[in-house]
Amino acid sequence: MERLMHLLKNSGSPYQVVNCCEEQLKEAGFEELDIHHLMDPHLGGRYYIKPYDTMLFAFKMGTKRSYIQEIRLAAAHTDQPCFRVKPNPEMEKEGYLKVNVETYGSPILSSWMDRPLGLAGKVVLKSDRIFYPKSVLFDSKKPIAVIPNLAIHMNKEVNKGVELNKQKDMLPLLGLWEESLNKEDFFLNYLAEEIGTTKDQILDFDLYFYNGEEPCLTGMKEELISSPRLDNLASVQALVEGLIDSEKEQGISFIALYDNEEIGSRSKQGAGSNLLENILRSIVLSNGMPEGKYMEALAHSRYLSVDGAHGLHPNAPEKCDPTSQPVLGGGVVLKVSGTQKYATDCEMIGAMKQLMEGNNIRYQMGIDRSDLVGGTTIGPILSGILPIPGCDLGIPMLAMHSARELAAVSDYMNLRDCIRSYFMVY
């Protein structure tokens, strides 16, 4: 749990998520490979590749040479619903300094009201090479803004439900104007001061407001974890830990951490890119192997799409399927869908059941009500890129896409053990 808590505390944006994961991999002896100059990976090697600052691939080569290099792949995503800063963000009204933002993904808007908000992401600066500007990761490391609620005295119907306008009601308050501040550029001046440069050096930025509250254990026996960004950082950490802690004599163990899942995955750093397929082909065909060996490898390969699942809500149990009702503390959820929102097929369900039963890992089945359509995952996207059997799974949670989500500690431990076993079992 310590490593998960560290990630949750230091993950204001996908940039920081990848940075934290990179640190863990380096400490475990993983070597970085350049995406543009992939060397031939050697037996027993540990590697990671960071094609872009918000996505990361990491893999282990088996310790023994095999005729067929089967691939065990597991994937998760690094992004979360939040608020992204727009260009020309400064807004001043009646002495209040606000920041113009767009909604990223599908957050529960009301849950973000009155929260302490930090700011994180990347700032791009001028350089001597036009097409290679300098990039600086930024994290305020403290709350600098808040989206204030309207008092009940001014909105007496608030407890009956109020629709929040994303452009009007969700603008973070950054501070109060004073004569020492420039109303036109107060946000850029703040950034420049924080990263140690001048305003004129800033070309652009990719910045997100995040819930600055820290994760905590709760429940009478601290059996629950309450935290921002559990979806999907619990999965990210389980993949990183599972890969680090597993050993396998043959084949390739591979994790893919993608960005932009919350907005559709159609980007160069999202699961809809063909980058993964190109990298896997390059790895399998290293050392002069013929092209046909890649197709043979795929024929023996499997993948997991690891993302949060909806747990039965104690105050709204009717929202669950009548016969499949995942609960917090009940174990990893194997997610199925006849509409292929999840990529799971019955063969992989059978395989994962055997794997978990053989390793004393708790699991449960999950499917949506027929009249209540839930979200989808990167699983179906991967199945269209890599025609191999796959399974969607994850830990059940409450308040998914809230500014603060809830899950069971034991479910995370089961997920971590599941990923480790998946990489080790033949």
Salt bridges, closest charged atoms under 4 A:
GLU22 OE2 - LYS26 NZ 3.72
GLU22 OE1 - LYS50 NZ 2.91
ASP34 OD2 - HIS37 ND1 3.35
ASP53 OD2 - LYS122 NZ 3.33
GLU70 OE2 - ARG72 NH2 3.60
GLU70 OE2 - LYS248 NZ 2.81
ASP79 OD1 - HIS77 ND1 2.97
GLU92 OE1 - LYS183 NZ 3.99
GLU102 OE2 - ARG84 NH1 3.02
GLU157 OE1 - LYS160 NZ 3.20
ASP169 OD1 - LYS168 NZ 3.33
ASP185 OD2 - LYS199 NZ 2.93
ASP206 OD1 - ARG84 NE 2.85
GLU213 OE1 - ARG115 NH1 2.77
GLU213 OE1 - ARG404 NH1 3.41
ASP231 OD1 - HIS77 NE2 3.72
ASP231 OD2 - HIS401 NE2 3.30
GLU241 OE1 - ARG3 NH2 3.09
ASP245 OD2 - ARG3 NH2 3.46
ASP245 OD2 - ARG420 NH2 3.46
GLU247 OE2 - ARG46 NH2 2.64
GLU247 OE2 - LYS60 NZ 3.44
GLU249 OE1 - LYS64 NZ 3.59
GLU261 OE1 - HIS77 NE2 3.22
GLU262 OE2 - HIS77 NE2 3.86
GLU262 OE1 - HIS401 NE2 3.29
GLU277 OE2 - ARG281 NH2 2.71
GLU291 OE2 - ARG281 NH1 2.06
GLU296 OE1 - LYS293 NZ 3.65
ASP307 OD2 - HIS77 NE2 3.26
GLU347 OE2 - ARG302 NH2 3.47
ASP368 OD2 - LYS341 NZ 2.29
ASP371 OD1 - ARG369 NE 2.75
ASP417 OD1 - ARG416 NH2 3.44
ASP417 OD1 - ARG420 NH1 2.88
